[in-house]
Amino acid sequence: MAILIDGKATAVRLNQESQRIVVALKDKFGVAPALAVVLVGQDPASQVYVRNKILQAEQAGIRSIEKRFDANLDTDALMEVIEGLNDDSAINGILVQLPLPAHIDAPKIIAGIAAHKDVDGFHITNTGRLMSGEGRPLMPCTPQGCVILAKEHLGNNLSGKHAVVLGRSNIVGKPLAIMLLQEHCTVTIAHSRTADLEGVCRSADMLFVAVGRPQMVKGSWIKPGATVIDVGINRISVGEHSSRLVGDVDFDSALEVAGAITPVPGGVGPMTIACLLRNTLVAACDQHDIDGREVGL
Ligand SMILES: NC(=O)c1ccc[n+]([C@@H]2O[C@H](COP(=O)([O-])OP(=O)(O)OC[C@H]3O[C@@H](n4cnc5c(N)ncnc54)[C@H](OP(=O)(O)O)[C@@H]3O)[C@@H](O)[C@H]2O)c1
């Protein structure tokens, strides 16, 4: 029976660390970190995500500024908001909640966020720095959370392990693969055109799954004893009137085979916000020329 990797507990620990770093930033340097969260439209899931981000930022002592707009805001008007936040020296991090309404040019907006305030790590300067290993990128939050959770079970040294990343999106699969490469793993990226997908997954010491297909990866796809990090968040119907969240991994069958596995909910999900708050502190330190180690970062 696999060990459960508790993302909720790890996120609480990270948030407590963030809280201590905020206090140190204020006490030692008089810096009060601030995060701006921009939401356009009424998407119910986005509203929940934004509420949680703001709540947890405040719990960590990070000032949060919420900017909400009607769904009919256009690209130019949103760009003006972003430029205002870029120019505001009191704001350290800018997060634009995705997805944006279809009529807004999302790539243009992401490119318009100042790279040093891009706490989602989606700006091309940050993805380029991550890819090249040059400079200090703000790294995407969900992949950061995945690596931290793998280390929770396997320890800090992931060197030489075969990591299979199932999914190649820009927000999860690709950056995660690069981060694992930087940890000296041997990395295979699999996707919808991969031949013998089950066999590829079965070759993994660590299997990271981000496909957006409920319960797709079965226990028989997993090498006995492997570490499984399930990024998927899918709502499925249970009976006529209720629903529940499941991952991209078939948890019950995986539990029998894996050495360790993240649950859904309570695995990668909580880590995303914890890493967002950490990114805000990294950004605040960089913007004030503070060596993060001086405040425990
Ligand atoms: N925990 C969190 O905070 C968090 C954050 C972000 C996302 N998520 C969840 O993670 C999952 C993935 O998100 P995403 O944004 O990366 O999704 P995405 O952009 O839709 O990408 C899905 C990837 O999975 C691959 N794929 C789809 N069906 C496949 C199949 N049948 N066999 C093999 N590969 C397949 C796709 O391959 P192709 O490229 O070949 O099409 C694509 O690379 C979703 O459930 C999402 O809700 C969770």
The ligand as a MOL file (V3000), in Angstrom:
LIG
                    3D

  0  0  0     0  0            999 V3000
M  V30 BEGIN CTAB
M  V30 COUNTS 48 52 0 0 0
M  V30 BEGIN ATOM
M  V30 1 N -3.1150 21.3300 -9.0150 0
M  V30 2 C -3.1110 22.4900 -9.6570 0
M  V30 3 O -2.9730 23.5320 -9.0710 0
M  V30 4 C -3.2480 22.4720 -11.1510 0
M  V30 5 C -2.7200 23.5060 -11.9080 0
M  V30 6 C -2.7950 23.4120 -13.3020 0
M  V30 7 C -3.4580 22.3400 -13.8700 0
M  V30 8 N -4.0140 21.3810 -13.0760 0 CHG=1
M  V30 9 C -4.6880 20.2040 -13.6440 0
M  V30 10 O -3.7080 19.4330 -14.3260 0
M  V30 11 C -4.2910 18.8080 -15.4660 0
M  V30 12 C -3.5110 19.1950 -16.6950 0
M  V30 13 O -3.5620 20.5880 -16.8580 0
M  V30 14 P -2.8510 21.3120 -18.1150 0
M  V30 15 O -3.2270 22.7490 -18.0240 0
M  V30 16 O -1.4310 20.9180 -18.1630 0 CHG=-1
M  V30 17 O -3.6750 20.6110 -19.3000 0
M  V30 18 P -3.5810 20.8110 -20.8940 0
M  V30 19 O -3.0330 22.1250 -21.2420 0
M  V30 20 O -4.9180 20.4000 -21.4090 0
M  V30 21 O -2.5140 19.7030 -21.3350 0
M  V30 22 C -2.8140 18.3470 -21.2270 0
M  V30 23 C -1.6430 17.5270 -21.7260 0
M  V30 24 O -2.0100 16.1620 -21.5860 0
M  V30 25 C -1.8170 15.4850 -22.8010 0
M  V30 26 N -2.8860 14.4970 -22.9900 0
M  V30 27 C -4.2080 14.7280 -23.0770 0
M  V30 28 N -4.8590 13.5680 -23.2640 0
M  V30 29 C -3.9320 12.5980 -23.3260 0
M  V30 30 C -3.9810 11.1960 -23.5220 0
M  V30 31 N -5.1370 10.5670 -23.6920 0
M  V30 32 N -2.8220 10.5140 -23.5160 0
M  V30 33 C -1.6540 11.1480 -23.3390 0
M  V30 34 N -1.5310 12.4760 -23.1460 0
M  V30 35 C -2.6670 13.1900 -23.1410 0
M  V30 36 C -1.8850 16.5310 -23.8930 0
M  V30 37 O -1.1150 16.0390 -24.9610 0
M  V30 38 P -0.9560 16.8560 -26.3620 0
M  V30 39 O -0.0260 17.9710 -26.0680 0
M  V30 40 O -0.3590 15.8330 -27.2630 0
M  V30 41 O -2.3330 17.2860 -26.7480 0
M  V30 42 C -1.3060 17.7630 -23.1820 0
M  V30 43 O 0.0960 17.8170 -23.3480 0
M  V30 44 C -5.7550 19.2590 -15.4540 0
M  V30 45 O -6.5300 18.2730 -14.7800 0
M  V30 46 C -5.7470 20.5290 -14.6570 0
M  V30 47 O -6.9760 20.7820 -14.0150 0
M  V30 48 C -3.9070 21.4220 -11.7370 0
M  V30 END ATOM
M  V30 BEGIN BOND
M  V30 1 1 1 2
M  V30 2 2 2 3
M  V30 3 1 2 4
M  V30 4 1 4 5
M  V30 5 2 4 48
M  V30 6 2 5 6
M  V30 7 1 6 7
M  V30 8 2 7 8
M  V30 9 1 8 9
M  V30 10 1 8 48
M  V30 11 1 9 10
M  V30 12 1 9 46
M  V30 13 1 10 11
M  V30 14 1 11 12
M  V30 15 1 11 44
M  V30 16 1 12 13
M  V30 17 1 13 14
M  V30 18 2 14 15
M  V30 19 1 14 16
M  V30 20 1 14 17
M  V30 21 1 17 18
M  V30 22 2 18 19
M  V30 23 1 18 20
M  V30 24 1 18 21
M  V30 25 1 21 22
M  V30 26 1 22 23
M  V30 27 1 23 24
M  V30 28 1 23 42
M  V30 29 1 24 25
M  V30 30 1 25 26
M  V30 31 1 25 36
M  V30 32 1 26 27
M  V30 33 1 26 35
M  V30 34 2 27 28
M  V30 35 1 28 29
M  V30 36 1 29 30
M  V30 37 2 29 35
M  V30 38 1 30 31
M  V30 39 2 30 32
M  V30 40 1 32 33
M  V30 41 2 33 34
M  V30 42 1 34 35
M  V30 43 1 36 37
M  V30 44 1 36 42
M  V30 45 1 37 38
M  V30 46 2 38 39
M  V30 47 1 38 40
M  V30 48 1 38 41
M  V30 49 1 42 43
M  V30 50 1 44 45
M  V30 51 1 44 46
M  V30 52 1 46 47
M  V30 END BOND
M  V30 END CTAB
M  END
